[in-house]
Amino acid sequence: DNIVGDGVRVVADIVQIFKIHNLDAKVLAASFKSCEQVHKVALAGGHSVTVNPELFERLICHPLTDAAVDMFTRDWKSFYGEKTVEDFLR
């Protein structure tokens, strides 16, 4: 993408060629700059990616997920206090 190419399209083409020729290989994509690129490569059939720590953090964190976890934690504590799931298994 940095040199006016379409990296996602390249990955999709490679995946397709591997399928056509029944090659036993996996596609590892790299040099990502955005979460969108990683998402599109996954949809195109890329098997794995390399990303820097900052992009990885953005991929695994989502504000709505964080809000849902916080809400669950508040609800749990209001009903069960400081008990954990393990307390109910004993």
C-alpha positions as CSV (number, residue, x, y, z in Angstrom):
1,D,0.0,0.0,0.0
2,N,2.9,2.4,0.7
3,I,3.9,2.3,-3.0
4,V,0.5,2.7,-4.4
5,G,-0.3,-1.0,-4.5
6,D,-3.1,-2.9,-3.0
7,G,-1.6,-5.3,-0.4
8,V,-4.9,-6.9,0.5
9,R,-5.5,-7.7,-3.2
10,V,-2.0,-9.2,-3.4
11,V,-2.8,-11.5,-0.4
12,A,-6.1,-12.5,-1.9
13,D,-4.4,-13.3,-5.2
14,I,-1.8,-15.4,-3.4
15,V,-4.4,-17.3,-1.4
16,Q,-6.4,-18.0,-4.7
17,I,-3.3,-19.2,-6.5
18,F,-2.5,-21.6,-3.6
19,K,-6.0,-23.0,-3.8
20,I,-6.0,-23.4,-7.6
21,H,-2.7,-25.3,-7.5
22,N,-3.6,-27.2,-4.3
23,L,-0.4,-26.0,-2.6
24,D,0.1,-27.0,1.0
25,A,1.2,-23.5,2.2
26,K,0.0,-20.7,4.4
27,V,0.0,-17.0,3.8
28,L,1.7,-14.8,6.4
29,A,1.0,-11.1,5.8
30,A,3.1,-8.3,7.3
31,S,3.7,-4.6,7.4
32,F,0.3,-3.5,8.5
33,K,-0.5,0.1,9.3
34,S,-4.2,-0.2,10.4
35,C,-6.7,-2.6,11.9
36,E,-8.8,-2.3,8.7
37,Q,-5.9,-3.8,6.7
38,V,-5.6,-6.8,9.1
39,H,-9.4,-7.3,8.9
40,K,-9.5,-7.2,5.1
41,V,-6.5,-9.7,4.8
42,A,-8.3,-12.1,7.2
43,L,-11.4,-11.9,5.0
44,A,-9.3,-12.4,1.9
45,G,-8.0,-15.7,3.3
46,G,-4.7,-14.7,4.9
47,H,-3.7,-17.3,7.5
48,S,-1.6,-15.2,9.9
49,V,-0.2,-11.7,10.3
50,T,2.6,-9.9,12.0
51,V,1.8,-6.7,13.7
52,N,3.6,-4.2,15.9
53,P,2.5,-4.1,19.6
54,E,0.5,-0.9,19.2
55,L,-1.6,-2.3,16.4
56,F,-2.0,-5.5,18.3
57,E,-3.4,-3.6,21.2
58,R,-5.8,-1.8,18.9
59,L,-6.9,-5.1,17.5
60,I,-7.7,-6.8,20.8
61,C,-9.3,-3.8,22.6
62,H,-12.7,-2.3,21.7
63,P,-14.5,0.3,23.8
64,L,-17.8,-1.5,23.6
65,T,-16.2,-4.7,24.9
66,D,-14.5,-2.8,27.7
67,A,-17.9,-1.2,28.6
68,A,-19.6,-4.5,28.6
69,V,-17.0,-6.1,30.8
70,D,-17.2,-3.2,33.3
71,M,-21.0,-3.5,33.3
72,F,-20.8,-7.3,33.9
73,T,-18.3,-6.7,36.7
74,R,-20.6,-4.1,38.4
75,D,-23.6,-6.4,38.1
76,W,-21.7,-9.4,39.4
77,K,-20.4,-7.4,42.5
78,S,-23.9,-6.0,43.2
79,F,-25.3,-9.5,43.3
80,Y,-22.4,-11.7,44.6
81,G,-20.1,-9.2,46.2
82,E,-16.4,-10.2,46.1
83,K,-17.2,-13.9,45.4
84,T,-15.7,-15.5,42.3
85,V,-16.8,-18.4,40.2
86,E,-14.3,-20.6,42.0
87,D,-16.2,-19.8,45.3
88,F,-19.3,-21.6,43.9
89,L,-17.3,-24.6,42.8
90,R,-16.0,-25.5,46.3
